[in-house]
Amino acid sequence: MIELMDFEKHETVSGVKERTYLSEEDVNLKYSDGEKRVVTETGAYKLPSLMHLFKQKNYNLLPSYQRRVTWDRKKRSKLIESFIINIPVPPVFLYEIEYDKYEVMDGLQRISTIVDFYSDKFPLSGLEEWPELNGKKYSMLPKKVKEGIDRRQLMIITLLKETAFDDDSAADRIKRLVFERLNTGGETLRGQEVRNAVFPGDGNEMCKDLSKSPVFQKLWGLSSFSNDEVFTWIDNDDNGFYVNEDDNKKLLRATTYKRMLDVELVLRFFAMRNIDDFNCSLNNFLDNTLIKLNRYEEEDLNKLKLLFENTTHLAFRLLKDKAFCVHNGEKWSAPQRLVYDPLIIALMSRQIVVPEQFSSDDFIEKYKDFFNNNVIIEKDGLKTSLFDGKHQSQDDIKKRANKIVDFLKESNLYD
C-alpha cells in the first residue's frame, strides 16, 4: 500500500518470534546458569547523605528518558510527610551504565524532592497529618522533627553491569522488564515512557522533536510550544506546575503530553509505513519500529522527518482539526487513533494534489458524510461501523485506509 524508501527496505519491523518451550531439564540448567536473572545491589541511605551522593559526577540524575512532569509542591510535601510519619517509601532504582557510573531508572522525583527539601528550596504545603508544618522549610522544622527525619532511610536498588548479557538486545529486554514492572508515584509507566528509557537513540529523539510541531499539536488538540528549556516554575499557590511562559496551562495538564502519548503518536506514523509487518502486539510493533528508526543514518532520518511534516501539514490543509476525528451523525469526536492510523496511510500511499480553489470547509462536510454513510461493514454476520474502535488488527487498519483512499479518489485528490 505504501512505497517505502530504499533505506527502509533493508530490514523489516519484524514481529515476535514463535516461542519454543524447553524441557524441564533445560529449564533447570537455564536457571542454574543465571540466564535472564537481574544482578542487583541494595543499600539503605539516610536522607541527609543523599544530597552529597547524587551531586557526584558519576551519578546521572537526568538521562534523556526521564519522565517529563515534575511533581508539584503538594506531592513533594506528601513524600516528606511520609518520612516524618515513617511510612515505607518505594525504593529508587539505578542502572550501572559503566562500572561505577550510574543513571536513575526510577525515582528521580523522590531523589530531587529530598535533595531540594534539604537545600531549603521549598516549604511544605497541603499536609493533613502534620498541618502544623505547612509553610516550613527544612531549616525551620522543630528540632525533634528534624532529628527524626534525619534518621530516615531511602532504599536504593542498583542493577549492576553484570546484568547485561552477551548482546545489547538481551540487556534492553531486561531493562524493559524492570521499567514495565516498576510503579512510580502510584502511576505505572506507559508504553512510550518505557520505550523512551529502553530504546534511546537518534530515532527516538526525532520522534520527541516532531511531537513539538505546532501543526501536529493542533491536529491533536494540544497547545503549541517551542521547547522544554523555556518552561518556568509557577508557584503562586499550593499547586505549582511547569508551564511555558507564552502558552496556557493546558499542555502539561494533558495526559497526552504528561505520559508521552504525543511522542507515541509520532512513532505510530512511522509504524504505519510498515503496516504489512504488523503481526504482533501493538506494543511490540512500536518497539520494533523505534529500534529500526534508531538504526537509520541522520540523512535518512531527515527524509522521514520531512515526510512526517509534509503529511501532517497536508492533513491539516485538507481537514483542519477534524482530520483525526469521527462524526457520529450528531457531532465530531475528539481526535482518534483509529482514524489517525488509516488516514496517514492513505495520505502517504499516493500523491495528493490539492486544487487551487480547494475549500477545507466544503471538504469537511464531505468527510462528515463519509463517516455517516460509507463505513458500515459486515463483521461476523453483523453490520457494524468500521470506525467503532473495537477492531485494531492489521486487516482492520487496512480496511479503514482503503475506505479513505476510495473517499479521496472520489474527491479527485489523487494524482
Protein Blocks (a to p, Z undefined) as FASTA:
>chain_A
ZZcdfklmmpccddddddddddfklmmmmmmnopaiacdddddddfklmmmmmmpfkbcf
bbfkbcfbdcdfklmmmmmmmmmnopacdddddddfbghiacdfbhplmmmmmmmmmnop
accehiaklmmlgoiafklpcfklmmmmmmpccddddddfklpcfbfklmmmmmmmmmmm
pceehiacdfklmmmmmmgcfklmmmmmmmmpmklmmmnopacdfbfmlpccddfbfkdc
cddfkbcfklmmpmklmnommmmmmmmmmmmmmmmmmcbdfklmmmmmmmmmmmpcfklm
mmmmmmmmmmmmmmmmmnmmmlmpccehjaccdddfklmmmmmmmmmmpccdddfklcfk
lmmmmmmmmmmmmmccceehiacdfklopaccfklmmmmmmmmmmmmmmnopaZZ
